[in-house]
Amino acid sequence: MAFKILSCDGGGIRGLITALLIQDLDQKFQIIAGADGFTGTSTGGLLALGLANGVPIAQIVDVYLKEGATVFTPNGWLLTQDEKQQVKEPEASSIEELGSGPGFFSCQYVNSGLKKIARTLVGDAPIASVKPFVAVNSARLWDEAGRRWVPCTISNGPSNIYRNISMTDAALATSAAPTYFPPHRVAGTGYDFGYFADGGVFANNPSMTAVTEVLYQKFVSSLADIRVLSLGTGDSPQGIPPAAVSDPLKWGVTHWLYPWSSGPGGVVPAMALLNLTMDATAELADIQAGEMLGANYRRGNVPLPKPYALDDWKNVDELVKATKAHMATPAWQGVCNWVKQNWQ
């Protein structure tokens, strides 16, 4: 019997897209009840944990639509005059407001709002307490045994070392996007795993880490038993065109990690290195999962007319519009046909 995994990408507020796609498929095919497991990274991790915890998808969609300002609670710091002189502020046309985007001297947002939402959706019970398989990705910043940082998959697998951490800790660990949110410390009675950062730095599309975990934890005995439906957070038209690289030798920190869009017409994304890392890992996992699982894997995503930042909660109506338009396309009908044939 097939072991069906619903996989949710990272992407901040664009998790609304994933949630809407799930809602559409659930109304048509009851995919949530039919899933044996859920996996996610970052915002997709919160989504996966919520679904594993039995939260209705309509409630999750509502969070994205109405609680953006709560999730993205500003850190509240102000640049001193000396700090302002160190940073070349962008042209007014390059960003809608200076209050959005990644933090430069400190993280842009506190995680108190995110913690409030996580506790509402998943609570503080251990991740091991939920019945379906669930896994989220995070980057542990210090492993004492290896004396280094390590990627990790947090799951309720019987031998997973993180299975007894709280659902809220798992949600905050997977969602701690560098420069946006602070690293999150996971500590409790009898354990202290230190600080964690967003799993999107290595697995923004969690499909392959979930397949590995399901096999390793012996939820299935064979790769052929696994089916994965992978849903993205929007396919953004984002990259660095050749014209923007006038002198490759000058591409140091100020280009790769500049916190606002730059270059001719603002074509170079803000925090280009971070965005490249998250987009490239998602694409790589899509390629690998397709090659490994063949017809037992399907990817669904929504083409976006322009890039939307992780914290662009003021434009959720545009994300809804793009998603609804995609649902009327042959591409989405192909995903629906795959679900109808493979998820019953």
C-alpha positions as CSV (number, residue, x, y, z in Angstrom):
1,M,0.0,0.0,0.0
2,A,1.3,3.4,-1.0
3,F,2.6,5.8,1.7
4,K,1.5,9.2,0.7
5,I,3.4,12.4,1.7
6,L,2.2,15.9,1.3
7,S,5.3,18.2,1.0
8,C,5.2,22.0,1.6
9,D,7.9,24.4,0.5
10,G,9.3,27.4,2.4
11,G,8.6,30.9,1.3
12,G,7.2,33.1,4.2
13,I,3.9,34.7,3.5
14,R,3.8,32.9,0.1
15,G,2.9,29.8,2.1
16,L,-0.6,31.1,1.4
17,I,-0.2,29.8,-2.1
18,T,0.6,26.3,-0.8
19,A,-2.3,26.4,1.6
20,L,-4.8,27.5,-1.1
21,L,-3.6,24.7,-3.4
22,I,-4.0,22.2,-0.6
23,Q,-7.5,23.6,0.2
24,D,-8.5,23.2,-3.5
25,L,-7.3,19.6,-3.6
26,D,-8.8,18.7,-0.3
27,Q,-12.2,20.0,-1.4
28,K,-11.9,17.8,-4.5
29,F,-10.1,14.7,-3.3
30,Q,-9.8,14.9,0.5
31,I,-6.0,14.8,0.3
32,I,-5.5,15.7,3.9
33,A,-7.3,12.7,5.3
34,G,-5.7,10.5,2.6
35,A,-2.2,11.6,3.5
36,D,0.0,9.3,5.6
37,G,2.5,12.0,6.3
38,F,3.3,15.7,6.1
39,T,6.6,17.5,5.6
40,G,7.6,21.1,5.3
41,T,10.3,23.6,5.6
42,S,10.0,27.1,7.1
43,T,6.4,28.3,6.5
44,G,5.8,24.9,4.9
45,G,6.9,23.3,8.2
46,L,4.3,25.3,10.1
47,L,1.7,24.2,7.6
48,A,2.8,20.5,7.8
49,L,2.8,20.6,11.6
50,G,-0.7,22.2,11.6
51,L,-2.1,19.6,9.2
52,A,-0.5,16.7,11.2
53,N,-2.1,18.2,14.3
54,G,-5.6,18.1,12.7
55,V,-6.0,21.9,12.1
56,P,-8.5,22.6,9.3
57,I,-6.9,23.9,6.2
58,A,-9.4,26.8,6.1
59,Q,-8.1,27.9,9.5
60,I,-4.5,27.9,8.2
61,V,-5.5,29.8,5.1
62,D,-7.2,32.4,7.4
63,V,-3.9,32.8,9.3
64,Y,-2.1,33.7,6.1
65,L,-4.8,36.1,5.0
66,K,-5.3,37.9,8.3
67,E,-2.3,37.5,10.6
68,G,0.6,38.7,8.4
69,A,1.2,41.7,10.6
70,T,1.2,39.5,13.7
71,V,3.8,37.0,12.3
72,F,6.0,39.8,11.0
73,T,6.2,41.9,14.2
74,P,9.0,44.5,13.6
75,N,12.1,44.2,15.8
76,G,11.7,47.9,16.5
77,W,15.3,49.0,16.3
78,L,16.3,52.3,14.7
79,L,19.5,53.0,13.0
80,T,21.8,55.4,14.7
81,Q,23.3,58.3,12.6
82,D,26.6,56.4,12.5
83,E,24.9,53.3,11.2
84,K,23.0,55.2,8.6
85,Q,26.2,56.6,7.2
86,Q,27.5,53.0,6.8
87,V,24.6,51.9,4.7
88,K,23.7,53.3,1.3
89,E,19.9,53.4,1.3
90,P,18.2,52.2,-1.9
91,E,16.4,54.4,-4.4
92,A,12.8,55.1,-3.3
93,S,11.6,53.1,-6.3
94,S,13.5,49.9,-5.4
95,I,11.4,49.0,-2.4
96,E,7.9,50.0,-1.2
97,E,9.0,50.9,2.3
98,L,12.2,50.7,4.3
99,G,10.4,48.8,7.1
100,S,10.2,45.6,5.1
101,G,12.9,43.2,3.9
102,P,15.8,41.6,5.7
103,G,17.5,43.2,8.7
104,F,20.9,44.7,8.2
105,F,22.3,45.3,11.7
106,S,19.9,43.0,13.5
107,C,17.0,40.7,12.5
108,Q,14.1,42.5,11.0
109,Y,11.4,40.8,13.1
110,V,11.0,39.4,16.6
111,N,9.5,35.9,16.8
112,S,6.8,36.6,19.4
113,G,4.1,36.9,16.8
114,L,5.2,33.8,15.0
115,K,5.3,32.0,18.4
116,K,1.8,33.1,19.2
117,I,0.5,31.7,15.8
118,A,2.5,28.5,16.2
119,R,1.1,27.8,19.7
120,T,-2.4,28.4,18.4
121,L,-2.0,26.0,15.5
122,V,0.2,23.3,17.0
123,G,0.5,23.8,20.7
124,D,3.3,22.6,23.0
125,A,2.8,18.8,22.9
126,P,5.9,16.9,21.7
127,I,6.1,16.3,18.0
128,A,6.1,12.5,18.8
129,S,2.5,12.9,20.0
130,V,0.9,13.3,16.6
131,K,-0.2,10.2,14.8
132,P,0.7,10.9,11.1
133,F,4.3,11.0,10.1
134,V,5.5,14.6,10.2
135,A,9.0,16.1,9.4
136,V,10.4,19.6,9.2
137,N,13.9,20.8,8.3
138,S,16.1,23.1,10.3
139,A,19.8,24.0,10.5
140,R,21.3,23.4,13.9
141,L,23.9,26.0,14.5
142,W,26.1,24.0,16.9
143,D,26.4,20.2,17.4
144,E,28.8,19.7,20.3
145,A,29.8,16.2,19.2
146,G,30.9,17.3,15.8
147,R,31.8,20.9,16.9
148,R,30.1,22.3,13.9
149,W,26.7,23.3,12.5
150,V,24.6,20.5,10.9
151,P,21.4,20.1,8.8
152,C,18.7,18.2,10.6
153,T,15.3,16.7,9.9
154,I,13.0,17.0,13.0
155,S,10.4,14.2,12.9
156,N,8.3,11.9,15.0
157,G,10.2,8.9,13.7
158,P,10.8,6.3,16.5
159,S,14.6,7.0,16.5
160,N,14.7,10.7,15.6
161,I,16.6,12.5,18.4
162,Y,14.3,15.5,18.2
163,R,11.0,13.7,18.5
164,N,10.3,14.9,22.0
165,I,10.7,18.6,21.4
166,S,7.5,20.6,21.3
167,M,5.5,21.2,18.1
168,T,6.0,25.0,18.7
169,D,9.7,24.6,19.0
170,A,9.8,22.6,15.8
171,A,7.8,25.3,14.0
172,L,10.0,28.1,15.3
173,A,13.2,26.2,14.5
174,T,12.3,25.5,10.9
175,S,11.0,29.1,10.4
176,A,14.0,31.1,11.7
177,A,14.9,32.7,8.4
178,P,18.3,34.4,8.7
179,T,18.2,38.2,8.9
180,Y,14.4,38.0,9.1
181,F,13.9,36.2,12.4
182,P,16.2,35.4,15.3
183,P,17.8,31.9,15.6
184,H,15.5,29.8,17.9
185,R,16.8,27.9,20.9
186,V,15.4,24.4,21.5
187,A,15.8,23.4,25.1
188,G,13.6,21.6,27.6
189,T,13.7,19.1,30.4
190,G,16.7,16.9,29.9
191,Y,17.9,18.4,26.6
192,D,19.4,21.6,25.1
193,F,20.0,21.4,21.4
194,G,21.1,25.0,21.1
195,Y,20.0,27.4,18.4
196,F,18.4,26.6,15.0
197,A,18.0,28.6,11.8
198,D,15.6,28.1,8.8
199,G,15.8,24.8,7.0
200,G,15.4,26.6,3.7
201,V,19.2,27.2,3.6
202,F,19.5,23.5,2.6
203,A,16.1,22.0,1.8
204,N,13.5,24.7,0.9
205,N,11.7,21.9,-0.9
206,P,11.6,19.1,1.7
207,S,10.6,16.3,-0.6
208,M,13.9,14.4,-0.6
209,T,14.6,14.8,3.1
210,A,11.1,13.4,3.8
211,V,11.7,10.4,1.5
212,T,15.0,9.7,3.3
213,E,13.4,10.0,6.8
214,V,10.5,7.8,5.9
215,L,12.8,5.1,4.6
216,Y,15.4,5.4,7.5
217,Q,12.7,5.4,10.2
218,K,11.1,2.3,8.5
219,F,7.7,3.8,7.9
220,V,8.0,1.9,4.5
221,S,10.2,-0.9,3.4
222,S,10.8,0.3,-0.2
223,L,11.2,3.5,-2.2
224,A,8.5,2.1,-4.6
225,D,6.0,2.4,-1.7
226,I,6.3,6.2,-1.5
227,R,4.2,8.8,-3.3
228,V,5.0,12.5,-2.9
229,L,2.8,15.5,-3.8
230,S,5.1,18.5,-3.6
231,L,3.5,22.0,-3.5
232,G,5.5,25.2,-3.9
233,T,5.1,28.8,-2.7
234,G,5.1,30.4,-6.1
235,D,7.6,30.3,-9.0
236,S,9.2,33.8,-9.0
237,P,10.8,35.4,-12.0
238,Q,14.0,36.1,-10.2
239,G,17.7,35.9,-11.1
240,I,20.7,37.9,-12.0
241,P,20.8,38.8,-15.7
242,P,24.3,39.3,-17.4
243,A,23.8,43.0,-17.7
244,A,23.6,43.4,-14.0
245,V,27.1,41.9,-13.6
246,S,29.2,44.7,-15.1
247,D,32.4,43.6,-13.2
248,P,32.3,40.1,-11.7
249,L,35.4,40.9,-9.6
250,K,33.4,43.4,-7.6
251,W,30.8,40.8,-6.6
252,G,31.6,40.6,-2.9
253,V,29.5,41.0,0.2
254,T,28.0,44.3,-0.9
255,H,26.4,42.6,-4.0
256,W,25.6,39.1,-2.7
257,L,24.2,40.2,0.7
258,Y,22.9,43.7,0.0
259,P,19.6,43.9,1.9
260,W,17.6,45.7,-0.9
261,S,17.1,45.1,-4.6
262,S,19.8,46.8,-6.7
263,G,21.4,47.0,-10.1
264,P,19.9,48.5,-13.2
265,G,16.1,48.7,-12.6
266,G,16.5,46.8,-9.3
267,V,17.0,43.5,-11.1
268,V,19.4,42.1,-8.5
269,P,17.3,40.6,-5.7
270,A,17.7,41.7,-2.1
271,M,19.9,39.3,-0.2
272,A,20.7,37.6,-3.5
273,L,22.8,34.8,-1.9
274,L,20.0,33.8,0.5
275,N,17.4,33.9,-2.2
276,L,19.6,31.9,-4.6
277,T,20.2,29.3,-1.9
278,M,16.5,28.8,-1.2
279,D,15.4,28.8,-4.8
280,A,18.2,26.5,-5.9
281,T,17.7,23.9,-3.2
282,A,14.0,23.8,-4.0
283,E,14.7,23.2,-7.7
284,L,17.3,20.6,-7.0
285,A,15.0,18.6,-4.7
286,D,12.3,18.7,-7.4
287,I,14.7,17.3,-10.0
288,Q,16.0,14.6,-7.6
289,A,12.6,13.6,-6.4
290,G,11.4,13.3,-10.0
291,E,14.4,11.1,-10.9
292,M,14.1,8.9,-7.8
293,L,10.3,8.5,-7.7
294,G,9.3,8.9,-11.3
295,A,5.5,8.7,-11.7
296,N,5.1,8.5,-7.9
297,Y,6.1,12.1,-7.6
298,R,4.2,15.2,-8.7
299,R,5.1,18.9,-8.3
300,G,2.5,21.7,-8.3
301,N,3.5,25.4,-8.2
302,V,2.1,28.8,-9.2
303,P,3.9,31.1,-11.7
304,L,4.1,34.6,-10.3
305,P,4.2,37.8,-12.3
306,K,6.9,39.3,-10.1
307,P,8.9,38.3,-7.0
308,Y,7.3,38.6,-3.6
309,A,9.4,38.9,-0.5
310,L,9.0,36.4,2.4
311,D,7.4,39.2,4.5
312,D,5.2,40.8,1.8
313,W,2.0,40.2,3.7
314,K,0.4,43.5,2.5
315,N,0.0,41.9,-1.0
316,V,-1.7,38.7,0.0
317,D,-4.6,39.6,-2.3
318,E,-2.2,39.4,-5.3
319,L,-1.1,36.0,-4.2
320,V,-4.7,34.8,-4.0
321,K,-5.4,36.2,-7.4
322,A,-2.4,34.5,-9.0
323,T,-3.3,31.2,-7.3
324,K,-6.9,31.3,-8.4
325,A,-5.8,32.1,-12.0
326,H,-3.5,29.1,-11.9
327,M,-6.2,26.8,-10.8
328,A,-8.0,27.3,-14.1
329,T,-4.9,26.2,-16.2
330,P,-4.1,22.8,-17.8
331,A,-1.0,22.6,-15.6
332,W,-3.1,22.5,-12.4
333,Q,-5.6,20.2,-14.0
334,G,-2.6,17.8,-14.6
335,V,-1.9,17.9,-10.9
336,C,-5.5,17.2,-10.1
337,N,-5.5,14.2,-12.4
338,W,-2.4,12.8,-10.8
339,V,-4.0,13.2,-7.3
340,K,-7.2,11.5,-8.5
341,Q,-5.2,8.5,-9.8
342,N,-2.6,8.3,-7.0
343,W,-4.1,9.5,-3.8
344,Q,-7.2,7.3,-3.3
